[in-house]
């Protein structure tokens, strides 16, 4: 399944995991709700990039398709959360 998984992919995924850990720290520490939302959005973006890289390494298009759907759902959820934090009606 993973025929092209070279060390370059492992290096990229390591740095993405490092960025995800930093974003998780931002989500936990806060200090405000918008900071936490930005941290969650950053984690979603890192997950999307990881799925695309894994799809490239695996040579499978399905991971990229799933990443596109996940990106759309992440965008919509971020809009709803931002609207809720702003205090507006849905």
Backbone bond lengths (Angstrom), bond angles and torsions (degrees), N, CA, C in turn:
res aa  C-N    CA-C-N  psi(-1)  N-CA   C-N-CA  omega(-1)  CA-C   N-CA-C  phi
1 X - - - 1.442 - - 1.524 110.74 -
2 X 1.308 116.73 -46.84 1.462 120.10 -178.22 1.520 107.73 -105.61
3 X 1.315 115.16 88.15 1.451 118.54 -176.68 1.522 113.53 -90.19
4 X 1.317 117.83 -24.72 1.463 121.46 -175.51 1.520 113.06 -108.44
5 X 1.312 118.24 21.78 1.455 120.93 -174.52 1.528 109.59 -80.51
6 X 1.312 116.48 89.34 1.459 122.72 -179.07 1.518 110.79 -91.45
7 X 1.316 115.78 179.83 1.461 120.40 -179.94 1.524 111.85 -66.88
8 X 1.334 117.70 -24.13 1.462 119.73 178.96 1.523 110.87 -62.62
9 X 1.324 116.49 -39.03 1.460 119.65 178.81 1.524 111.23 -66.50
10 X 1.325 116.37 -38.22 1.461 119.35 177.74 1.528 111.31 -64.94
11 X 1.325 117.38 -38.34 1.463 120.96 178.91 1.527 110.02 -65.26
12 X 1.317 116.57 -44.57 1.466 120.36 179.89 1.526 110.46 -64.28
13 X 1.329 116.75 -43.66 1.461 119.50 179.47 1.529 112.03 -66.78
14 X 1.344 117.17 -32.29 1.469 120.08 175.60 1.524 110.70 -63.10
15 X 1.333 116.82 -45.72 1.465 119.34 179.77 1.527 111.72 -68.18
16 X 1.323 117.14 -32.56 1.462 119.37 175.29 1.524 111.00 -66.93
17 X 1.327 116.61 -38.39 1.467 119.35 176.15 1.523 111.16 -65.46
18 X 1.316 117.07 -38.22 1.460 121.06 176.92 1.533 110.49 -62.66
19 X 1.330 116.65 -42.41 1.458 120.48 177.46 1.536 110.73 -65.80
20 X 1.332 116.90 -36.32 1.459 120.08 178.63 1.525 110.99 -66.42
21 X 1.318 117.34 -38.23 1.464 120.54 177.63 1.529 110.24 -63.38
22 X 1.330 116.57 -42.12 1.466 119.57 177.80 1.530 111.12 -64.01
23 X 1.338 117.12 -37.41 1.465 120.17 178.11 1.528 110.82 -69.23
24 X 1.321 117.55 -36.08 1.466 120.81 177.07 1.522 110.16 -64.35
25 X 1.327 116.68 -39.21 1.467 120.33 176.39 1.532 110.08 -61.54
26 X 1.335 117.11 -39.85 1.470 120.42 178.13 1.520 110.59 -65.17
27 X 1.325 117.28 -38.02 1.469 120.08 178.84 1.522 110.46 -66.09
28 X 1.320 117.30 -40.11 1.467 120.55 -177.82 1.527 111.56 -72.77
29 X 1.333 116.90 -44.75 1.469 120.04 -174.18 1.524 113.41 -79.17
30 X 1.312 117.45 -28.22 1.465 118.40 178.34 1.506 113.67 83.31
31 X 1.257 122.80 -122.65 1.462 132.86 0.45 1.525 113.37 -83.91
32 X 1.338 118.88 -15.19 1.463 119.96 -179.15 1.525 109.98 -117.86
33 X 1.305 115.29 166.85 1.468 120.36 179.90 1.534 112.68 -63.74
34 X 1.349 119.46 -41.01 1.466 117.77 176.74 1.538 113.20 -62.45
35 X 1.331 117.41 -32.40 1.457 119.63 175.25 1.523 110.93 -62.98
36 X 1.308 116.10 -39.99 1.466 120.30 179.22 1.530 111.07 -68.17
37 X 1.327 116.87 -36.99 1.465 120.31 178.21 1.525 110.25 -66.11
38 X 1.315 116.98 -41.23 1.464 120.24 177.54 1.526 110.38 -64.31
39 X 1.332 116.92 -38.59 1.461 120.23 176.56 1.520 111.86 -62.72
40 X 1.328 117.34 -43.59 1.458 120.62 177.84 1.521 112.03 -65.31
41 X 1.324 116.68 -38.60 1.457 120.17 177.32 1.530 110.81 -65.70
42 X 1.317 116.69 -36.84 1.464 120.73 176.31 1.527 110.77 -64.82
43 X 1.320 116.86 -41.47 1.467 120.33 177.69 1.526 109.91 -62.92
44 X 1.328 117.13 -41.67 1.460 120.00 177.52 1.523 111.56 -61.18
45 X 1.312 116.86 -41.93 1.462 120.47 178.61 1.528 111.07 -64.10
46 X 1.318 117.03 -40.40 1.464 120.66 178.79 1.527 110.48 -64.73
47 X 1.321 117.16 -39.31 1.465 120.52 177.34 1.527 110.70 -64.34
48 X 1.309 117.20 -40.42 1.464 121.29 179.08 1.525 110.36 -63.49
49 X 1.316 116.99 -46.18 1.463 120.55 178.86 1.520 110.82 -63.48
50 X 1.331 117.01 -38.35 1.463 120.35 178.21 1.522 111.39 -64.06
51 X 1.332 116.95 -39.97 1.462 119.55 177.68 1.521 112.00 -65.03
52 X 1.318 117.05 -38.84 1.463 120.18 178.39 1.526 110.43 -66.22
53 X 1.316 117.06 -43.70 1.464 120.15 179.28 1.520 110.72 -64.56
54 X 1.330 117.28 -41.04 1.459 120.09 177.35 1.522 110.87 -65.07
55 X 1.324 117.45 -37.16 1.461 121.03 176.85 1.511 112.16 -65.19
56 X 1.327 117.07 -38.02 1.463 120.74 176.54 1.517 110.31 -66.66
57 X 1.323 116.14 -44.06 1.465 120.32 -179.00 1.527 111.58 -66.48
58 X 1.330 116.73 -37.57 1.456 120.36 -178.70 1.527 111.95 -81.35
59 X 1.316 116.41 -16.09 1.459 119.61 -178.14 1.519 112.22 71.96
60 X 1.328 116.34 28.81 1.457 121.35 -177.59 1.524 109.54 -121.29
61 X 1.310 114.97 134.16 1.461 120.36 -177.67 1.529 111.46 -80.75
62 X 1.315 118.04 -20.30 1.462 121.23 -174.38 1.531 111.80 -62.29
63 X 1.328 117.48 -34.32 1.467 120.38 179.10 1.532 110.85 -67.02
64 X 1.301 116.58 -35.35 1.463 120.12 179.19 1.527 109.74 -71.71
65 X 1.320 117.00 -38.28 1.467 119.97 176.11 1.530 111.27 -63.20
66 X 1.317 116.52 -42.85 1.466 120.67 177.80 1.525 110.05 -64.36
67 X 1.325 117.43 -37.86 1.463 120.94 178.69 1.523 111.12 -63.94
68 X 1.319 117.27 -37.67 1.465 120.46 178.80 1.527 110.41 -65.82
69 X 1.319 117.37 -45.05 1.466 120.69 178.52 1.525 110.33 -63.62
70 X 1.331 116.30 -42.71 1.466 120.24 178.84 1.528 110.91 -63.04
71 X 1.323 117.51 -37.22 1.471 120.87 178.50 1.528 110.64 -64.95
72 X 1.315 117.01 -40.97 1.467 119.59 178.41 1.522 111.54 -65.23
73 X 1.319 116.63 -44.12 1.469 119.61 178.51 1.528 111.63 -65.55
74 X 1.314 116.69 -37.48 1.461 120.85 178.27 1.530 110.72 -64.88
75 X 1.309 116.54 -41.05 1.460 120.85 179.40 1.526 110.70 -63.90
76 X 1.319 116.71 -45.49 1.461 120.58 179.95 1.524 110.93 -63.23
77 X 1.329 116.99 -43.09 1.469 119.23 -179.72 1.523 111.16 -66.29
78 X 1.323 117.93 -36.46 1.463 120.30 177.32 1.524 110.82 -64.95
79 X 1.323 117.13 -38.63 1.463 119.79 176.57 1.524 111.70 -63.28
80 X 1.328 117.14 -43.13 1.463 120.11 178.88 1.524 111.65 -64.44
81 X 1.315 116.97 -41.88 1.468 119.81 179.66 1.523 110.56 -65.90
82 X 1.332 117.26 -40.68 1.465 120.30 178.38 1.524 110.94 -64.52
83 X 1.313 116.42 -39.92 1.469 119.76 178.13 1.535 110.56 -65.46
84 X 1.334 117.04 -38.36 1.462 120.71 178.25 1.530 110.86 -66.12
85 X 1.331 117.24 -43.10 1.467 120.24 179.80 1.517 112.08 -67.40
86 X 1.324 116.14 -28.97 1.458 119.71 177.91 1.523 111.10 -71.70
87 X 1.320 116.41 -24.24 1.452 120.38 178.38 1.509 113.38 95.28
88 X 1.321 117.84 11.20 1.450 120.17 -179.66 1.510 112.14 -85.14
89 X 1.336 114.40 166.31 1.458 120.78 177.56 1.528 108.94 -84.89
90 X 1.323 114.91 155.36 1.458 119.28 -179.88 1.481 111.38 -86.95
